[in-house]
């Protein structure tokens, strides 16, 4: 599976069996545009996540299901509850992490997109 997003360079692609994970860096100064493109093109059973700038043990996550977008905070050892979101809410949720990642993450990292091979979510 090849993934192309304008302005995004993928640093790694990993097939984890049930899913394929793409890691990437946000283009500094264009995080909002990149997120807008990603959120508008997520397919069902896919997720985007960025580090939570308020807690480095957590991530801010948005997924697309057949019913629309959902968001949650995921932390090591504890999983948040998915809740429905508009595209504007999803953008506001992810943008602080994307902006922080573009200046603090090591080169090539800061966000990830996960595509599940089997529809495991509703």
C-alpha positions as CSV (number, residue, x, y, z in Angstrom):
1,X,0.0,0.0,0.0
2,X,1.4,3.4,-1.0
3,X,0.3,6.5,0.7
4,X,0.9,10.0,-0.7
5,X,0.0,13.2,1.2
6,X,1.1,16.6,-0.2
7,X,3.8,18.1,2.0
8,X,4.3,14.9,4.0
9,X,7.4,12.7,3.8
10,X,6.9,9.3,5.4
11,X,9.9,8.1,7.4
12,X,8.8,4.6,7.9
13,X,6.1,2.1,6.9
14,X,5.5,-1.0,9.1
15,X,3.2,-3.9,8.4
16,X,2.1,-5.0,11.9
17,X,0.0,-7.9,10.7
18,X,-3.5,-6.6,11.2
19,X,-2.6,-3.0,10.2
20,X,-0.1,-0.9,8.3
21,X,1.5,2.0,10.2
22,X,3.0,5.1,8.5
23,X,5.2,7.4,10.5
24,X,5.8,10.9,9.3
25,X,6.9,14.5,10.3
26,X,4.6,17.5,9.9
27,X,5.9,20.3,7.7
28,X,6.8,23.2,10.1
29,X,4.4,26.0,9.6
30,X,1.9,23.9,7.5
31,X,0.6,21.5,10.2
32,X,-3.0,22.8,9.8
33,X,-3.0,22.2,6.1
34,X,-1.5,18.8,6.5
35,X,-4.1,17.8,9.1
36,X,-6.9,19.2,7.0
37,X,-5.8,17.1,4.1
38,X,-5.4,13.9,6.2
39,X,-8.7,14.3,8.0
40,X,-10.6,14.9,4.8
41,X,-9.0,11.8,3.2
42,X,-9.0,9.3,6.0
43,X,-10.8,6.1,4.9
44,X,-13.0,4.1,7.3
45,X,-10.9,1.9,9.6
46,X,-8.0,4.3,9.7
47,X,-6.5,6.5,12.4
48,X,-4.2,9.4,12.8
49,X,-2.3,10.1,16.1
50,X,0.1,12.7,17.4
51,X,1.8,13.0,20.7
52,X,-0.1,14.8,23.4
53,X,1.9,17.9,24.2
54,X,0.5,18.0,27.7
55,X,1.5,14.4,28.6
56,X,4.3,12.6,26.6
57,X,2.9,9.3,27.7
58,X,-0.2,9.9,25.8
59,X,-1.3,10.5,22.2
60,X,-4.2,12.4,20.7
61,X,-6.0,10.1,18.3
62,X,-8.7,10.5,15.6
63,X,-10.2,7.6,13.6
64,X,-12.7,7.4,10.8
65,X,-15.5,4.8,11.1
66,X,-18.4,4.1,8.8
67,X,-20.3,6.6,11.0
68,X,-17.8,9.5,10.8
69,X,-14.9,10.7,12.9
70,X,-14.2,9.8,16.6
71,X,-11.5,11.1,18.9
72,X,-9.8,10.0,22.2
73,X,-6.7,10.4,24.3
74,X,-4.7,7.2,24.4
75,X,-2.1,6.6,27.1
76,X,0.3,3.8,27.9
77,X,-1.6,1.1,29.8
78,X,-4.9,3.0,29.6
79,X,-7.2,3.4,26.7
80,X,-9.6,6.4,26.5
81,X,-13.1,6.2,25.2
82,X,-13.8,7.1,21.6
83,X,-16.4,9.9,21.2
84,X,-18.0,11.3,18.0
85,X,-16.4,14.5,16.6
86,X,-16.9,16.9,13.7
87,X,-14.0,17.6,11.4
88,X,-13.5,20.9,13.2
89,X,-13.3,19.2,16.6
90,X,-10.9,16.6,15.2
91,X,-8.7,19.4,13.8
92,X,-8.7,21.3,17.1
93,X,-7.9,18.1,19.0
94,X,-4.9,17.2,16.9
95,X,-3.4,20.6,16.0
96,X,-1.6,21.3,19.3
97,X,0.2,17.9,19.1
98,X,1.1,18.5,15.4
99,X,2.5,21.9,16.1
100,X,4.5,20.6,19.0
101,X,5.7,17.6,17.1
102,X,7.0,19.7,14.1
103,X,9.4,21.5,16.5
104,X,10.3,18.8,19.0
105,X,10.1,15.4,17.4
106,X,13.2,13.8,15.9
107,X,13.4,14.2,12.2
108,X,10.8,12.1,10.3
109,X,8.6,11.5,13.3
110,X,5.7,13.3,15.0
111,X,2.6,11.6,13.7
112,X,1.3,8.2,12.5
113,X,-1.5,7.0,10.3
114,X,-2.8,3.4,10.8
115,X,-4.8,1.5,8.3
116,X,-6.5,-1.6,9.6
117,X,-6.6,-4.5,7.1
118,X,-9.8,-5.9,8.5
119,X,-12.7,-3.8,9.6
120,X,-12.5,-4.3,13.3
121,X,-14.3,-1.1,14.2
122,X,-17.9,0.0,13.6
